[in-house]
Amino acid sequence: MAEKAFELDDPYALVGVAFPAGDAEQLDREMTRAIVEEYALLGMPRAKVWRLFASPFFAGTHAILARRGEKFVREILDEVFGPAPQEVQ
């Protein structure tokens, strides 16, 4: 492998760029729906998709649940999978 001396004006240096992200809640809604739809299309059942949000081992989905709450995530699950079956009392 060829070695090259460090250059201060290296064109391959990482450069961070910020841009306006818009409405944070709408972005979370779109991201959540994309995640839920992706796993639904892969054949994952609703309960298993919910566990992706409930488990802290899945940092991205769990962060959405922590920010927006259970109602927010369950509404999107309902949109994708249809209404959840009611528990028998």
N, C-alpha and C positions, 0 to 999 in steps of 0.2 A: 504494500500500500504506500502510495506517495505521501510524503509529509510536506507540509507547507507552513511557512512562518505565519504567525498571527498578524493580521492587518487591521488597523483601527477602522478602516472604511470597508470592511468585509461586506460584500453585497448579500451574503447569506446569513447575516446576523438576524436574530429574532427581534421583531419590532412589534410591540403591542399597540393596538388601535382600538379606541373606544367609539361606540356609536350609540345613538339613542335607541333604547329597546322598546319603547312604547309602554302600554298598559301591562303591568306585571301580572295581574290576575288573568288577563286574556292570554298572555304567553304561557302561563301555567296551565290554563284550560286546553290550549292547543297541544302542548307537550303531553299532558295527561291523556288526552284523547288519542294522540298518535301512538303512545305506548300501549294503551289498552287495545286499540284496533290491531296493532302489530301482533300482540300475543293472541288475540282472539282469532286472527287469520291463521295463526300457526296451530290452532286447535286447543289452546290452553283454556280450561274451564274457568268460569267467573271467579270461583273461590280461590283458585290458585293465583289468578291475576291480582285479586285483592291482597293476598299475602305478600306480593311484591311491594306493595305500598306499606303494609303493616310492619314488615320486618326491617329493623335498622341495618341489617346486612346489605340491603339494597339502597345505597345512599341517595341516589337521585330521586327515586320514587318515594322513599320515606321522607325526604325533605319536602316534597310537594304536600304530602299528607300533614306534616308538622306545620307547614305554612298556611294551608287552606282548610284543613280539617276533614273529618270523616265524611260529612255531608257532601262536600265538594267532590270528593273522589267517587263516592257511591252514586251521585247523580250522573257522572260520566260513564260509570259502569252500566247504569240503567239505559243510557242513550245507546250504548254499543250492544249490550247483551239483551236488552229489554228489561222490563221490571223484574226485580228479584222475587222469587216465590215467597209468599208469606208463610211464616212458621205456624204450625198447627198448635192451637192453645189447648 
